[in-house]
Structures are given as structure tokens and as C-alpha cells.
Amino acid sequence: MKQKVSQLLQQKLERDVVLEKPKDRSFGHFATPIAFLLAKELRKSPMIIADELASGFEDEEMFSQVESIKGYLNFRLSEKFLNEYATWALENPSEFAKGEHKGKILLEFVSANPTGPLHIGHARGAVYGDTLLRLGRHLGYEITAEYYVNDAGNQIDLLGLSIQLEGRSALLGEEVEYPESYYRGEYLTELAKEAMQLFGAEVFKDESRQKELALWAKDKVMEIIVKDLEDINIHFDTFVSEASLYEKWDEVMKKLGEGLYEKDGKIYLASSKKGDDSDRVVVREDGRPTYLAGDIIYHNEKFERGYDHYINIWGADHHGYIARVKAAIEFLGYDSSKLEVLLSQMVSLLKDGQPYKMSKRAGNVILLSDITQEIGSDALRYIFASKRSDIALEFDVEELKKQDSSNPIYYIQYAHARIKTLLSKSEKSFEEVLASDLYGIDNAANDLLFDALLLPEVIDDAFHSRGIQKLPEYLKSLAASLHKFYYDKKIIGDEHEAKYLKVLHMVALSLKTGLSLMGIEAKDKMYKEERA
């Protein structure tokens, strides 16, 4: 709606127009301060300009009222326009709120090390990335979801060592001396059991087979990770192995050219020339590439694929890597402004107001799979999407298990189920309801309809601002409006029943579409008694 209004105003006023939504709906659906911007140019009072502009919209069918209020130009959409828009949406539900944006985007997110199951910190970036993916695709963008598998370096070697130690200790009953750093948790015991069946007990004692064991184990851990993600409705199009990229390191070094220099036996990236705080080591004295080298090869490979835009979702602790990676991209000859890095902050869990106990299976973290099992995928996805990703998140799992209005996801799903229950009680067919004209409906129904039709601009804003929390905020507000309307109105049997049901159909469509874009199911039944 906002886009249609903006286009009309631009045509009539021959300039870009800023649209706002008045806090008081009695002032109209939209308002613009254009008269204040024109005052200096026209050398007139904004109130006079607004009065003059308002008179030029008298014949526009889109508006039922255009008036000047204290220099603002306020617009109320006509019932005819709202009715036609709702009718189209209900006739074309799969097209509702879709956009026609063009562009190819590579979206990389999660990318956790394949050394253990995902924990709740990983989950936040996963939900953020997948929701952004769904929003972008709905708007028309061609987006590839990619997982960068960090399967090179010390962490993989440590995985092999950890399984050997676990096998010798838990399965063979030996006393072992653990190093200061190693992986722990029940998942290692399960991996050790599988390894013994596949390779035999000798694999735990032969140091030369540590790498073989590590490579086998990281693939098994990736299976766990993929399963945990699928359980919360997250799927990837491509997986890129870090280890597979290093064969291109010499080629990439040549491409970096003057961006590299040698000092004290190390090779540095001259990232300070491109805005970084200091230069960064990419090759150690012993010739081994650093973690940054892997990132450089990967981003070179990304840009070679020719996307229009690249989005990385990283944990907040990776903030310092942004400048150095962008510097490398510039040295490689690419436009670093095409890379956008979004940060995901930490998560803290409570249970009945107390810190949530860490998982025995993971050793020292709270597992994603544990929380999914406890509160369900829908509640988990909702809470992780409900706050800005760049601020810390704390929530109590017990609050999300409640079957009442204090639980926001229950509150929203109940709104959808409430509508479905009412529709099932009506004797009017969908065709009869769809054909009803919304002319003359009361302000409460009109306002509810307008709120339901706002979904397209909410989706557009949530994606382009990268603020996915705007979608759950909208859905919760729409659900609140629905519940109030339900309690205030007698719907079934009212003389305006068909009109009211048409409005409710539209609300249900917006709720279902919005929840789907969050990877959440819209419930048709919530097993509570309903009145009509």
C-alpha cells in the first residue's frame, strides 16, 4: 500500500515524497511533511501549501479523504481501494506481499566448526540468517544459502586427538593424561563407539591415524549439525569446505600482489593500507597459512562466482575480522562494499529465573537440540528473531512453554486458530465472503483490515534494514488487534458477517504468510473453546 501511495504522490507532485504513519489513526493512514520541504522553495507557509496540495487529490479513487493538518498532508485510503486490494490478496494468497526486486545474493551463515553439536549461540545466527533468506526470496531476490565448513587447522586435529583420548578412557578403560585444551562431552563417546566399530580399537592408540580419525569425525559431526538445523526448519543450498580451498593459496597469494610483504620470516597482509588497525599475518614462520588466509581464499572464491552482493553473518566476537577481510578483498581487485557483515550477539538462557544448566552431551555449552526439544522449533525461532541480532538476548525457556497470552508465539498462533474456528462456524462460503463489498464497515474493522494489509511494507523494511525483529513485532501487534476485535464484536449472525469474515480472512493470510517467513507453522486449532 505504501508503495502504491508513494508512486501516486511522486507522479502528481513530480518529486520523491516521504511517507509516515500517524500515531493517531484518526488523522489518516499516511501523512507526508512535503509542505515543509517546499516552504522555502515556494516562499509560502507550509499550511498554505498543504491546503493547496490537498485540493489536488479530490478526484483520486485511492483516497477517501486528503486533508491538511498543521502543514502535514494526511491521506485516508478509500474503502474501495482497501476492498480491491484485499480481494486480490485473497484470490492470490501465494503472491501476497511478494516483491519484484532483482539481484543475486550469497548469504553465508552459521559456519560453526564441525567439532561438536551446535549450541544456542550458533542458533541465533542460524535463525537470523534463515529468516533473512526467506524475506529476501519472498521479495524476489535470488539468494544462495551457504555454510562454510571450517574443516582445516588445529581444531580438526584436536577433534581427532579428543576422540582418541575418549576412546582410550571411556571404551578401553585406560587412564589418560588430558591436554589443557580438548573437546569433551557425551557426543565424543558416541563418536568413539562408532569409530571402534568401523576402525577397531587400535585407532585410538595410533597417533599416525589421528588425522584419519579427525576427518571421519568432522563429517559425522556435520551430520549432527545438519540434523539439528533441519529440526528448526533451516536448510542450506551449498556447503564449502575450507580444507578444499587451500590448493588455491599460491594462486591467491599472487593475486594479492602488493597487498603482501614478508617480515621476520612471516608473510603479512598490508591491511593497514586499506583501513585496518594493523597489518595481519597470513603465513607463519613454519609456512602454515593462518585462519585469515582461509578467509581470504574463501572470499576470493566467493567473488569469482559473480554475485551482486555478499552477506556474512558472524558472531559478535568476529567484529575485528571485518576490516582485514575487506582489505584483502580490495587487494584481490574486488569491490569490498559488496560484502556486508552482520553480527549476532550472545544468548543467555534462564529456566524458572535461574541460569540454564549446560549440557552433559556437549561438556560446557547449552545445545541447540536440547532447547529445540524443550520448547519446540516454533518458539525457538520466534524468540531468536524477536530482538535485534546485534544486542544480547536473554530469555526464560519456561515462559515459552506456557499455553497462554504471556507466550508471544502462542498468542500469535492462537489468533490464527481463532479465525479458523470462526470461519468453520459460519455457513457462508469463501466465494460468498470474497464477493462481499467492504463499503460501510465500521472503523474497527477498517483499521484491522488496514493493519493486515501492511505486511508487504513490513517485510520490505525488515529485509532491507536487516531488522528481522520487525516482522514478529508486527505479527504480535496484528494478533493483539485481532483478539480485541474478536472480543468487541459479535461476528457470526451479525448483519455484516460476510464483511467481517472477509477482514478476518485477510488477517489470517497475513499471520500465516508472516509466520511462514519466520519458518513457523500457523496453527489452525489450539484446542480451546471458542464462541462465535
BELZIHU-V280346 format. One record per residue. N is the residue number from 1. RES is the residue in one small letter. SS is DSSP state (H for helix, E for strand, - for the rest). PHI is phi in degrees with one decimal (* if undefined). Layout:
BEGIN
n = {N,N}
res = {RES,RES}
ss = {SS,SS}
phi = {PHI,PHI}
END
This chain:
BEGIN
n = {1,2,3,4,5,6,7,8,9,10,11,12,13,14,15,16,17,18,19,20,21,22,23,24,25,26,27,28,29,30,31,32,33,34,35,36,37,38,39,40,41,42,43,44,45,46,47,48,49,50,51,52,53,54,55,56,57,58,59,60,61,62,63,64,65,66,67,68,69,70,71,72,73,74,75,76,77,78,79,80,81,82,83,84,85,86,87,88,89,90,91,92,93,94,95,96,97,98,99,100,101,102,103,104,105,106,107,108,109,110,111,112,113,114,115,116,117,118,119,120,121,122,123,124,125,126,127,128,129,130,131,132,133,134,135,136,137,138,139,140,141,142,143,144,145,146,147,148,149,150,151,152,153,154,155,156,157,158,159,160,161,162,163,164,165,166,167,168,169,170,171,172,173,174,175,176,177,178,179,180,181,182,183,184,185,186,187,188,189,190,191,192,193,194,195,196,197,198,199,200,201,202,203,204,205,206,207,208,209,210,211,212,213,214,215,216,217,218,219,220,221,222,223,224,225,226,227,228,229,230,231,232,233,234,235,236,237,238,239,240,241,242,243,244,245,246,247,248,249,250,251,252,253,254,255,256,257,258,259,260,261,262,263,264,265,266,267,268,269,270,271,272,273,274,275,276,277,278,279,280,281,282,283,284,285,286,287,288,289,290,291,292,293,294,295,296,297,298,299,300,301,302,303,304,305,306,307,308,309,310,311,312,313,314,315,316,317,318,319,320,321,322,323,324,325,326,327,328,329,330,331,332,333,334,335,336,337,338,339,340,341,342,343,344,345,346,347,348,349,350,351,352,353,354,355,356,357,358,359,360,361,362,363,364,365,366,367,368,369,370,371,372,373,374,375,376,377,378,379,380,381,382,383,384,385,386,387,388,389,390,391,392,393,394,395,396,397,398,399,400,401,402,403,404,405,406,407,408,409,410,411,412,413,414,415,416,417,418,419,420,421,422,423,424,425,426,427,428,429,430,431,432,433,434,435,436,437,438,439,440,441,442,443,444,445,446,447,448,449,450,451,452,453,454,455,456,457,458,459,460,461,462,463,464,465,466,467,468,469,470,471,472,473,474,475,476,477,478,479,480,481,482,483,484,485,486,487,488,489,490,491,492,493,494,495,496,497,498,499,500,501,502,503,504,505,506,507,508,509,510,511,512,513,514,515,516,517,518,519,520,521,522,523,524,525,526,527,528,529,530,531,532}
res = {m,k,q,k,v,s,q,l,l,q,q,k,l,e,r,d,v,v,l,e,k,p,k,d,r,s,f,g,h,f,a,t,p,i,a,f,l,l,a,k,e,l,r,k,s,p,m,i,i,a,d,e,l,a,s,g,f,e,d,e,e,m,f,s,q,v,e,s,i,k,g,y,l,n,f,r,l,s,e,k,f,l,n,e,y,a,t,w,a,l,e,n,p,s,e,f,a,k,g,e,h,k,g,k,i,l,l,e,f,v,s,a,n,p,t,g,p,l,h,i,g,h,a,r,g,a,v,y,g,d,t,l,l,r,l,g,r,h,l,g,y,e,i,t,a,e,y,y,v,n,d,a,g,n,q,i,d,l,l,g,l,s,i,q,l,e,g,r,s,a,l,l,g,e,e,v,e,y,p,e,s,y,y,r,g,e,y,l,t,e,l,a,k,e,a,m,q,l,f,g,a,e,v,f,k,d,e,s,r,q,k,e,l,a,l,w,a,k,d,k,v,m,e,i,i,v,k,d,l,e,d,i,n,i,h,f,d,t,f,v,s,e,a,s,l,y,e,k,w,d,e,v,m,k,k,l,g,e,g,l,y,e,k,d,g,k,i,y,l,a,s,s,k,k,g,d,d,s,d,r,v,v,v,r,e,d,g,r,p,t,y,l,a,g,d,i,i,y,h,n,e,k,f,e,r,g,y,d,h,y,i,n,i,w,g,a,d,h,h,g,y,i,a,r,v,k,a,a,i,e,f,l,g,y,d,s,s,k,l,e,v,l,l,s,q,m,v,s,l,l,k,d,g,q,p,y,k,m,s,k,r,a,g,n,v,i,l,l,s,d,i,t,q,e,i,g,s,d,a,l,r,y,i,f,a,s,k,r,s,d,i,a,l,e,f,d,v,e,e,l,k,k,q,d,s,s,n,p,i,y,y,i,q,y,a,h,a,r,i,k,t,l,l,s,k,s,e,k,s,f,e,e,v,l,a,s,d,l,y,g,i,d,n,a,a,n,d,l,l,f,d,a,l,l,l,p,e,v,i,d,d,a,f,h,s,r,g,i,q,k,l,p,e,y,l,k,s,l,a,a,s,l,h,k,f,y,y,d,k,k,i,i,g,d,e,h,e,a,k,y,l,k,v,l,h,m,v,a,l,s,l,k,t,g,l,s,l,m,g,i,e,a,k,d,k,m,y,k,e,e,r,a}
ss = {-,H,H,H,H,H,H,H,H,H,H,H,H,-,-,-,-,-,-,E,-,-,-,-,H,H,H,-,-,E,E,E,-,H,H,H,H,H,H,H,H,H,-,-,-,H,H,H,H,H,H,H,H,H,H,H,H,-,-,-,-,-,E,E,E,E,E,E,E,-,-,E,E,E,E,E,E,-,H,H,H,H,H,H,H,H,H,H,H,H,H,-,-,-,-,-,-,-,-,-,-,-,-,E,E,E,E,E,-,-,-,-,-,-,-,-,-,-,E,H,H,H,H,H,H,H,H,H,H,H,H,H,H,H,H,H,H,H,-,-,-,E,E,E,E,E,E,E,E,-,-,-,-,H,H,H,H,H,H,H,H,H,H,H,H,H,H,H,H,H,H,-,-,-,-,-,-,-,-,-,-,-,-,-,-,H,H,H,H,H,H,H,H,H,H,H,H,H,H,-,H,H,H,H,-,-,H,H,H,H,H,H,H,H,H,H,H,H,H,H,H,H,H,H,H,H,H,H,H,H,-,-,-,-,-,-,-,E,E,E,E,H,H,H,H,H,H,H,H,H,H,H,H,H,H,H,H,H,H,E,E,E,E,-,-,E,E,E,E,-,H,H,H,H,-,-,-,-,-,E,E,E,E,-,-,-,-,-,E,-,H,H,H,H,H,H,H,H,H,H,H,H,H,H,-,-,-,-,E,E,E,E,E,E,E,H,H,H,-,-,H,H,H,H,H,H,H,H,H,H,H,-,-,-,-,H,H,H,E,E,E,E,E,E,-,-,E,E,E,E,E,-,-,E,E,-,-,-,-,-,-,-,-,-,-,-,E,H,H,H,H,H,H,H,H,-,H,H,H,H,H,H,H,H,H,-,-,-,-,-,-,-,E,E,E,E,-,-,H,H,H,-,-,-,-,-,-,H,H,H,H,H,H,H,H,H,H,H,H,H,H,H,H,H,H,-,-,-,-,H,H,H,H,H,H,-,-,-,-,-,-,-,H,H,H,H,H,H,H,H,H,H,-,-,H,H,H,H,H,H,H,H,H,H,-,-,-,-,H,H,H,H,H,H,H,H,H,H,H,H,H,H,H,H,H,H,H,H,-,-,-,-,-,-,-,-,H,H,H,H,H,H,H,H,H,H,H,H,H,H,H,H,H,H,H,H,-,-,-,-,-,-,-,-,-,-,-,-,-,-,-,-}
phi = {*,-59.5,-65.0,-64.3,-64.5,-60.6,-61.8,-63.6,-65.5,-63.7,-65.3,-76.1,-98.3,56.5,-166.3,-65.3,-127.5,-86.7,-108.7,-126.0,-106.6,-58.9,-64.1,-96.0,-61.5,-65.6,-79.6,128.3,-84.9,-138.1,-146.5,-137.4,-91.3,-55.1,-62.6,-68.9,-73.7,-86.5,-57.5,-67.3,-65.0,-92.4,55.5,-136.0,-67.1,-55.8,-68.0,-68.1,-61.8,-63.4,-60.9,-66.6,-66.4,-59.4,-67.6,-83.0,-112.9,-62.3,-100.1,-81.5,-67.8,-65.2,-115.4,-92.1,-156.5,-131.1,-139.4,-95.1,-130.8,53.1,92.5,-88.2,-101.1,-109.1,-124.6,-113.4,-68.3,-77.3,-62.1,-62.5,-64.0,-63.0,-64.2,-66.0,-66.0,-64.3,-60.8,-60.4,-62.4,-71.5,-79.6,-131.2,-59.9,-73.3,-98.6,-62.1,70.1,-78.8,-117.0,-125.1,-70.4,-113.7,135.3,-104.7,-123.8,-103.7,-109.7,-108.0,-151.8,68.1,46.8,-72.6,-58.3,-82.7,-115.3,-175.2,-60.2,-69.3,-107.7,-65.5,-63.3,-63.7,-61.1,-64.6,-65.4,-66.2,-67.2,-59.2,-63.6,-68.2,-67.2,-60.8,-59.7,-64.4,-62.3,-61.9,-65.3,-64.4,-83.9,109.7,-70.0,-94.0,-120.7,-102.8,-92.4,-127.1,-114.8,-93.3,-86.7,-79.1,-106.1,-131.2,97.8,-62.8,-64.8,-74.1,-59.1,-66.7,-63.4,-61.3,-62.7,-61.9,-70.2,-60.4,-64.5,-65.6,-62.6,-66.8,-80.0,-78.5,-103.0,-100.2,72.5,-84.1,-88.4,-121.6,-101.0,-84.4,-71.3,-64.3,-120.5,-163.1,-87.7,-143.3,133.2,-65.6,-63.2,-68.1,-62.0,-64.5,-64.0,-63.2,-62.9,-64.0,-63.1,-65.9,-66.3,-83.5,-107.7,92.3,-64.2,-65.1,-65.0,-79.5,-107.0,-97.0,-60.9,-68.3,-101.0,-62.1,-66.0,-58.7,-65.3,-64.0,-67.4,-64.9,-66.5,-66.0,-68.8,-66.5,-65.8,-61.7,-63.7,-63.8,-61.6,-62.0,-64.5,-60.6,-71.0,-62.5,-66.4,-112.8,66.9,-120.6,-134.6,-112.9,-83.2,-138.4,-124.0,-116.4,-86.5,-59.9,-59.1,-72.4,-86.9,-67.6,-65.8,-96.7,-60.6,-60.7,-63.0,-68.2,-59.3,-63.6,-67.1,-68.5,51.7,-68.4,-75.3,-114.9,-152.3,-105.9,-155.9,53.9,79.8,-110.6,-109.5,-110.5,-92.7,-78.9,-68.5,-65.1,-70.1,-114.9,102.6,-77.4,-66.0,-156.2,-77.1,-124.1,-73.5,-115.7,-135.1,-74.6,-60.1,-84.9,90.7,-82.8,-64.9,-85.2,-58.5,-62.6,-58.4,-61.0,-63.2,-65.9,-60.8,-62.5,-71.4,-63.2,-64.3,-60.0,-68.3,-65.0,-78.6,74.2,-78.7,-78.8,-153.2,-129.2,-122.1,-112.7,-110.2,-117.6,-68.2,-59.4,-71.8,-95.3,-53.8,-66.6,-81.5,-59.8,-62.3,-71.1,-68.9,-64.5,-62.5,-62.1,-59.7,-64.0,-63.5,-75.0,95.5,-108.9,-87.8,-68.5,-69.0,-76.8,-96.3,-118.0,-109.9,-108.7,-107.2,-116.7,-83.0,-70.5,-124.6,-121.5,-112.4,-122.1,-139.0,55.5,82.6,-110.5,-55.1,-70.2,-70.3,-72.1,-81.4,-67.0,-67.0,-103.9,93.4,-145.8,-137.9,-98.0,-79.2,-56.8,-62.5,-64.5,-71.6,-59.9,-65.6,-79.5,-115.2,90.6,-63.4,-61.2,-65.3,-62.4,-63.9,-61.4,-67.4,-74.6,-93.5,-83.6,-127.9,-53.7,-69.4,-93.0,-123.1,-63.1,-122.2,-133.2,-151.2,-106.1,-62.1,-66.2,-65.1,-85.9,-100.3,-71.4,-101.3,-152.7,-69.2,-73.4,-95.1,-60.5,-71.8,-62.6,-59.5,-73.6,-64.6,-66.4,-61.4,-65.6,-63.9,-60.9,-64.2,-61.1,-64.7,-61.1,-62.7,-70.0,-85.4,-82.7,-87.5,-81.9,-76.0,-61.4,-62.6,-66.7,-65.2,-61.2,-77.1,-69.1,-92.7,-84.0,-62.4,89.1,-69.7,-72.9,-60.3,-62.6,-68.4,-62.3,-65.9,-65.0,-62.3,-58.2,-59.5,-66.0,-82.0,-80.8,-51.7,-55.2,-73.9,-65.1,-61.7,-60.9,-66.9,-61.9,-72.8,-73.0,-89.4,62.1,-103.8,-63.5,-64.6,-67.3,-71.8,-61.7,-60.7,-64.5,-63.1,-65.9,-66.4,-65.0,-62.4,-62.6,-63.7,-64.7,-61.1,-64.8,-60.2,-60.9,-74.7,-85.2,-118.9,-90.0,-104.0,-70.1,94.1,-74.2,-62.4,-101.9,-53.3,-61.3,-67.0,-61.4,-66.7,-64.5,-61.5,-67.0,-57.2,-68.3,-62.4,-61.7,-63.9,-66.2,-63.0,-65.7,-64.6,-63.1,-64.0,-59.0,-72.1,-99.8,73.6,-120.8,-82.0,-87.9,-80.4,-92.5,-137.5,-127.1,56.4,-134.5,-66.0,-124.8,-97.2,-98.5}
END
